[in-house]
Amino acid sequence: MFVDGLRRINIPHLVDLPNDFVLFPDRMAKPPLNPNSEEYKRLMAEAQAPYRGLRKFIYIAFGASGFIGAFVFLAQLLAWRDVSEAFPNFALQTGIVALTIWLFRLESKADSNSDSKSK
């Protein structure tokens, strides 16, 4: 049973509670958000593109990993150690860095487009 947006409880056999007892009175219904507020805009942006911040973090982490790998294999290439194995690995790491940079820029562009549309 709902009264004024609050849930009433009915436990007839365990405890005799007054009729106006309300469970969680401090959790009263909040007024709706103002569509012009910053919090509303932030929540709408998050609803339209969930986990954008997490994806950007993953791109940065993978890009850093690829950069470190590319640095190691570049050092092997410059020292002429196992060139036949180091070159394909260096190319792969360079491709990973390029891919993560492209994905990060794509996310940033989508983020800036969604910001400009909301204003």
C-alpha positions as CSV (number, residue, x, y, z in Angstrom):
1,M,0.0,0.0,0.0
2,F,1.5,3.4,-1.0
3,V,0.5,6.6,0.7
4,D,2.1,9.9,-0.3
5,G,5.0,8.0,-2.1
6,L,5.9,6.1,1.1
7,R,5.6,2.4,1.7
8,R,3.5,1.3,4.7
9,I,4.2,-2.0,6.3
10,N,1.7,-4.4,7.6
11,I,2.9,-7.0,10.1
12,P,-0.2,-8.2,11.9
13,H,1.1,-11.2,13.8
14,L,4.5,-10.0,15.0
15,V,4.1,-6.4,16.2
16,D,1.1,-4.2,16.7
17,L,2.2,-1.0,14.9
18,P,0.2,2.2,14.7
19,N,-1.7,2.9,11.4
20,D,0.6,5.9,10.5
21,F,3.9,3.9,10.8
22,V,6.1,4.3,7.7
23,L,9.2,2.3,6.9
24,F,12.2,4.5,6.1
25,P,10.7,7.9,6.8
26,D,14.0,9.6,5.9
27,R,13.8,8.3,2.4
28,M,10.9,10.5,1.3
29,A,10.3,11.1,-2.4
30,K,12.6,13.7,-3.8
31,P,11.3,16.4,-6.1
32,P,12.1,15.8,-9.8
33,L,15.4,17.3,-11.1
34,N,15.3,20.6,-12.9
35,P,15.9,19.9,-16.6
36,N,18.2,22.9,-16.7
37,S,20.5,21.8,-13.8
38,E,24.0,20.5,-14.3
39,E,23.2,17.3,-12.4
40,Y,20.4,16.5,-14.8
41,K,22.6,17.2,-17.8
42,R,25.4,14.9,-16.4
43,L,22.9,12.1,-15.7
44,M,21.4,12.4,-19.2
45,A,24.8,12.3,-20.8
46,E,25.7,9.2,-18.7
47,A,22.4,7.5,-19.7
48,Q,23.1,8.2,-23.4
49,A,26.7,6.9,-23.3
50,P,27.2,4.6,-20.3
51,Y,30.7,3.7,-19.2
52,R,32.4,6.3,-21.4
53,G,34.9,7.2,-18.6
54,L,35.7,3.5,-18.1
55,R,36.3,3.0,-21.8
56,K,38.6,6.0,-21.9
57,F,40.5,4.6,-18.9
58,I,40.9,1.2,-20.6
59,Y,42.1,2.9,-23.8
60,I,44.7,4.8,-21.8
61,A,45.8,1.7,-20.0
62,F,46.1,-0.4,-23.2
63,G,47.9,2.4,-25.0
64,A,50.4,2.7,-22.2
65,S,51.0,-1.0,-22.3
66,G,51.5,-0.9,-26.0
67,F,53.8,2.0,-25.7
68,I,56.0,0.2,-23.2
69,G,56.0,-2.9,-25.4
70,A,56.9,-0.9,-28.5
71,F,59.8,0.7,-26.5
72,V,61.1,-2.7,-25.5
73,F,61.0,-4.1,-29.0
74,L,62.4,-0.9,-30.5
75,A,65.4,-1.3,-28.1
76,Q,65.8,-4.9,-29.3
77,L,65.7,-3.7,-33.0
78,L,68.3,-1.0,-32.4
79,A,70.5,-3.6,-30.7
80,W,70.0,-6.0,-33.6
81,R,68.9,-8.8,-31.2
82,D,66.4,-11.3,-32.7
83,V,65.3,-8.9,-35.4
84,S,63.1,-11.6,-37.1
85,E,61.1,-11.9,-33.8
86,A,61.3,-8.3,-32.6
87,F,60.1,-6.6,-35.8
88,P,56.6,-8.3,-35.9
89,N,56.2,-7.7,-32.2
90,F,57.2,-4.1,-32.6
91,A,54.7,-3.7,-35.4
92,L,51.9,-5.2,-33.3
93,Q,52.7,-2.9,-30.4
94,T,52.7,0.1,-32.6
95,G,49.4,-1.0,-34.1
96,I,47.9,-1.3,-30.6
97,V,49.1,2.2,-29.7
98,A,47.6,3.6,-32.9
99,L,44.3,1.8,-32.4
100,T,44.0,3.0,-28.8
101,I,44.8,6.6,-29.8
102,W,42.1,6.4,-32.6
103,L,39.5,4.9,-30.2
104,F,40.3,7.5,-27.5
105,R,39.9,10.3,-30.0
106,L,36.7,8.8,-31.3
107,E,35.3,8.8,-27.7
108,S,36.5,12.3,-27.1
109,K,34.9,13.5,-30.2
110,A,31.6,11.8,-29.3
111,D,31.9,13.3,-25.8
112,S,32.4,16.8,-27.2
113,N,29.5,16.3,-29.6
114,S,27.1,15.2,-26.9
115,D,28.2,18.2,-24.8
116,S,27.5,20.7,-27.6
117,K,24.1,19.1,-28.3
118,S,23.1,19.4,-24.6
119,K,23.9,23.1,-24.5
